[in-house]
């Protein structure tokens, strides 16, 4: 191998030399394709070709007994976010009757005759050999053909002079002349490279149905102005400068100018500089090192990350080109090839396929192929001989086999195996409607957890799996809709939840897509998350209202659940768990209930709403459901493939259920579109700005027929396992890739770590131990780590991290009375603005900074000359936001000066503000929770890991009650007023005072104490409604506060009620169940229109659609008002269904309201249909985008002379 490889490299390099082309063919000819892609023929002609089909690179066009037939093909793929860019995605070599496919990203593996094999391989007594060298696979034949491919985009073909003039293809004819290198199969010269590519295109290659030979976009003239040209020139010169450093010894052999020219070309097409530089320098390194030229480590200078190596191996800049393998452990000592960049197995380990294992775990040899221990494979091409390398290695066992009934031996996606002949799909959509495997249709509105589909067979040849579905009650009064789908297979529990769009949970932890789990592929296709197994089962859910389970016919008669038994008889699909047939859908659903969630129901409460004949006629028009079955409509080509009438009936059901409101037909139209595209049917445009408009996030656009799976940051191409050709979705704009759930510029892509993708800026803790903290910032950096004090490594809210243990609660109520984090109580009647709590001494921690400020004032609502003060304003500063709640701004919050509706979600959900009972709540993702009832009571809750890290009027949270009065400088204050004044926040123009002292402070005499003590005694009564809370929160201080405040208010009944309610709300915050304590005569609770009082009210129990997508609904109940029958909670009040608010990008808009974007470039309007209409806008030349009086908009630019008088 070394002699061939050395000669091959020398000729590769000579092809890059500055000298002119040779007249006589050299001893070896070299052709390469690299980049996006650039070609060099055997005779030294350079050209660029952007076709994305499969092309013949070279083949023997004059086969004889001395020159065997062979063919090398290259399949180009669009592996970037820019449609103008392509690269080599698969290399196929056909020689000696063997078909070899080398596929992009299948690192360390090759496909031989459509079976996946590890390297090295030796076939036909050594006539054909394949091995791994560095980061490339090298194929050699006994007649001198050599092919090298780096599993990415760099392909080199070398052949001996004996084949000169006998070959043809994209690489030319190797006759020593450049002027005839663009020869077509007919022997004529192509007029241009596109014509050349078309002539050598492989016509029968699978997967090329939608490929093209011509570049799309501005390919011929890509200059975009002088500035851009200079940027590219500077960057490409920078690459050249780097080459003049670490690569200086290589210049005498390689003319690096070709790299500069390719660089200018590629950046002109839209290549991303960061990725391009690292890839280019790696290719240049490979060429130089294989020529035996010393290259110095360039990765630090160029800020390029080291290649990620598998477990039990490490990166070497100059590693052996012949790695130690299980087949040949002594290979490095015999290797004469030059060193290359490589991942080298650690001491005591050998390369076993693409892994490094101890020698004791090495596998087997089988007919020149290496097989990993414990691996099964087919020993023939008809699936009749099953072979297995024992788990201890060394021995291959074989037995006669055949494909199971319902499967046949064939090649699918390039791999031979036993595959099902037919499949069946169960779909659940809308409200929800069930289409079973056997075609039965029924409706079931249960809101519990149900078994959608599961294997109910003793057949051990079938891989067990189960799919559960949980429906959301939509207020538990009208219908339901899918909330989450749970799949259990191969020991994994995978959850796709409406709560986490764009993500999936694997064994409780959120992960980005795509992800590969052994034999499972999970990826995004169109609107859907798809879980694909290796045994033919596929589960999908669109994070909204449509879920499907597709099973192969091998599972016929083996299924059970809501999707039926798949026995090809729809009449018995309502088979319950006990084997009997259900009489109704409700009875059927209840039998397959897995878990009863508190409050869930097994169908409509009372009669389900229905339509009149007149309404049904109206809803059968194209404005609603008739569009599905219209013979001339957008689905006309699908009717013969997917029966439309079942979907029409589903649509009518939903629209009737909601009386034509909320665009309910859109869910069914989307479901029918997905079903049609799954069958390969053409669907024509049917959405518009005013009909089922698809709202797409930043850097994306709606496409009815986008590529089945978008290119992702993980591989710069569609995810492995995705076969879909055309899907409706929000596709990333040109120049952007899918990063988890967002479209980002390639320069903002994240990192790979141990096979999983992490977004840029993401921090995570691998191996589930929190002993390492890894941060992705363009490159992955991991460091030793341990959880801090009062933290525990565990999964919370689906994220593994150092989670806080315990919490501290500070309560501020009434006049005001303070109960600190350390449960110390004091009174401070200052009427200024004060820091209640803030993060202090956070240096060297991962704790987030925050501050909570409270402004107090005299409580004039009590009397004209009040003796008490109360909170007037609450301000929280966190994550760069200043959030202000004011007493008179009900249902609103000021965000950085802009008045905004509640509820509200900011910073990708890291900050949520919502109404919970009588409180407004500000909640952060790190556990800070601040509540304000806009009257009397403020609470600040901090997580346990802030112990000793807070300061302000709520204390230092260090567990010591005796050092609460710490001043900002760290000294102890002797008096509460000194302490309070020290934490005052200066407010210009505000007149206030820092409380009272000594005899000046008002006091309650014994007579009044006795008078009012009886009423306040409800708090401490051991047999009263709050008795259950006494062991959680000592009521004594609350009783004292109640007595003082009621006394100061001269017995005002409202003050008494506020005081008692303060204790109750703090008790409920600790999860204590409080008995009813109000009555028509004692503290009656006044509720607004359409609501009624409950001691334990659930915020989202009857919510408008979309509310739970904006905020995470509280899991505990609080005292408050709940919606009356047929009314729905919109976030601040209860309205009829047709008056529900719109929810968009974390904001809430009432019908008719508009939201202007931060830059005044767009306005979003809430329509009566519940759909948000987004329109572009621009300020006039005399206007600028400003915020005035809490409202953002286009306002006149103030004149420079404004306010100037003569």
Order of alpha helices (4+ residues) and beta strands (2+ residues): alpha-beta-beta-beta-beta-beta-beta-beta-beta-beta-beta-beta-beta-beta-beta-alpha-alpha-alpha-alpha-alpha-beta-alpha-beta-beta-beta-beta-beta-beta-beta-beta-beta-beta-beta-beta-beta-beta-beta-beta-beta-beta-beta-beta-beta-beta-beta-beta-beta-alpha-beta-alpha-alpha-alpha-alpha-beta-beta-beta-beta-beta-beta-beta-beta-beta-beta-beta-beta-beta-beta-beta-beta-beta-beta-beta-beta-beta-beta-beta-beta-beta-beta-alpha-alpha-alpha-alpha-beta-alpha-beta-beta-beta-beta-beta-beta-beta-beta-beta-beta
